[in-house]
Amino acid sequence: MANRFYEDKDFASAIRMYESILNRGVESADVHFNLANAYFKSGDLGHAVLYYSKARRLAPGDEDIAFNLEFAKQFSRVQMQGVQLNPIRSFFVDLVDTYELQRLAWIATAFFVLLLATLTVRFGLGHNSSPVRVLMVICAILLLAAGSLTTFKYRYDYLTRRAVIIADESPVYTGASEQSEIELRGAPGLIVEIASESGDFLNVLFENKRRGWIRKELVAPI
């Protein structure tokens, strides 16, 4: 039914139907993606970027989701790209961005099993040949690498709080008060990292290192 509304260009009804599906506890990249498309077609850039981002977290390797997300972000009237917050962190983000957490965890588990097998051959069966020792070292290194990437992916996707600005008028202040000076004016579709909160305000960090305080109701968590 939601897809039919979308095909008929009744985007408001499609949005209501897709949201009702999500409200029933369904976690689906396709539903988030379709909802984002409906919001984008209806002109709501903030919610479009929000649900594209949620879809990408569920299906990081989906090229259509990745393309639509980047395409939608280009329509924000304020652009914050240009400066990497941390080049090393950005490198690891790019490295794990297209992999699901579960896949990385399975890879790490596979290397752990291989390491146990080589340890059993080396110490349990007493085989001390060069190939066994080399394989044991390789498995240990690969396990360390895979485990580190899995941990990083988990921390980045689930422990780092991010949000999308959804309000048309979204002033960002120098302090947690509307009496503070305005640091900048945000725009729908901008993705921010939440550093802390105070009362009704969130301290947010933009992609270009600018930081400020914004009212909670002006953003939606990813």
N, C-alpha and C positions, 0 to 999 in steps of 0.2 A: 504493500500500500504506500509506504514512504517513497519507494522508487517511482511509483506511478505519479505521485504528486510532483516529484522532481522532474520527471519527463514532461509533465503538463505545465512546467514552469510555475507551479504553485509552491514557491519556495518556503513561504511561511508555514504552510501545512506540512511540508516535508520536514522542516526543522522540528516541529512539534512531534511528529511521528518518530523521527530518529532519536530525539531526546527522551521520549517515553520508553524506547527500547533500552537506552543506557540507564534510565532510572530503575529499570527492572533488574539491574545488576549485570547486564551483558557487557563483557569486556571484549570488544571486537575492533580490530584495526579498520575493517571495512566500514563499519557503522560510523566510527569517528571520521573516516575519510569522506564518506558520503555527506555526513553532517557538515563537515568543513566546506565541501563543495557548495552545499545549499546556502551556507552563510556567505560564502564568497559571491555567489550569484545574486544574493539579496543585498549586497553592498556592505555587509558587516565584516570589515577586514579583521578587527580584533578577534572575534570569535572564530573566524576562518583560520587564522594562524594558530589559535589555541588548539583547535581540534585536529589540524594537520600535525601539530607537535605531539599531541597525544597519540595519534595514529602512528607517527614515526617511532615513538617509544615502544609501541607494541610490535611494529614490523619495520625495524630499522633498515632492512635490506630492500624494501620495496621502492623501486625507482620512481613510480608514479607519485607516491606520497612525498618522496624527497623533492621531486621536481616541483610539484604544486606548492609545497611549503616555501621553497626558495622563490618561486614565481610570485606568490602572494606577498611575501615580505618586501618585494620591490615596490609595492604600491603604497607603503607607508610614507606619509608626507615628511617624516623625519627619518633620516638614515644615520645609524650610529656605528657602522662598520669602519674599519680602518686600522685599529690598533689591537694587537693581540694582548689579552690580559696576561698571559703567560705562555711563551712560545713552546716550552716543553709540555705543558698541560694541553695546549692546542694540538700538539703532535699526537699525544696519546688519545685525545678525543677523536681525531680523524682516524686513528688506527682501529678503534673499537666501534666507531659510529654505526657501521653497517652490519654489525653482528648482534644477534640477540644474546642476552645474558645467559640463557639456558644453554645455547650452543657453546659459548666460551667455557661454561662450567663443565660440560661434557668433555670438551677437549682437555681441560685440566685433569679431569678424572681419568681419562684414557692414559695420559702421561704418568699419572700416579700409579696406575695398575702396571704399566710397563716398567716403571722404576722398581716396584715391588718384585716383579718377575726377575729382573736382572739382579737384584739384591739376593733373591733366593738362589739363583744360579751361582752367584759369586760366593756367597757365604754358606748357604745351605747345602749346596752340592759340591762346593769346593773348587769350582772352575775359576781359575785365575788368569785366563788367557787375555791377551791384549784386546781382542775384539769385545770381550765381555766388559772389561774395564772402560773402554771407550764408549760403549753403548750405555753403560751405567751413568757416566758423566753427562752424555748427551741427554738422556732421559731426565736427569736431575735439573739440567739447565732449562730444558723445555718445560718441565713442570713449574719451575720458578717463574718463567716468563708467562706461561698461561695462567698461573695462579694470580700473578700480579695484575695482568690485564683483566681478569675476571673481577678481582677486588676493585680495580679502578672503575670498571663499567658499572658495578653495583653502586659505588659511592656517587658516581656522576649522575646516574639515572634516578636513583632513589633516595640518596641522602643530600644531594645538592638541590636546594629549593629554587625553582624557577617559575616565572609567571609571565603572562602576556598582558600588556596594557589593552583594555577593551573600551575605555571611555574616550569620547571625542575630545573633551576638555580634561587634560590630565597634567596639571602643574606639578613639578617636582621641586621641593623646597630644600633649603640648606639645613633645616632642622625639622624635628617632629612636631611642627605647629604651622598653621596657616598664617601666623604672624611672622614667620621666618621669611627671608628673601627667597624669591623664586630662582632656583639654580638653572632650570631649563623647562621647556614645555614638551611633554611627551606626546605620543600619537598612537592611535590604535595599530596593533600589529607589532609593536616593539617588544622584544623578549628581554627580560631582566632577570638577574640573579638576586635572590633575596638574602641579604646579609644578616639582618636583624629586624626586630619590630619593637615599637613602643606605642602603646595605646592604640589609636586608630590608624597609625602610620607604619609603613614598611620602609626600611632602609634598603635601597636597591642599587645594583651595580649594572651599568650599561656596557655594551660591547666595546665602547671606545674609552673605557676606564672612568667615565663620569659617574658620579655617585650622588644620591640625594634621597629625600624622603617623599613618599607618595601615599595618598590615602588608600586604605586597603580595598575599598569598594571599587576603585578605579582599575584594578587588575584582577586576573583570574589565574589561580595556580595551575600549572601543567600537571 
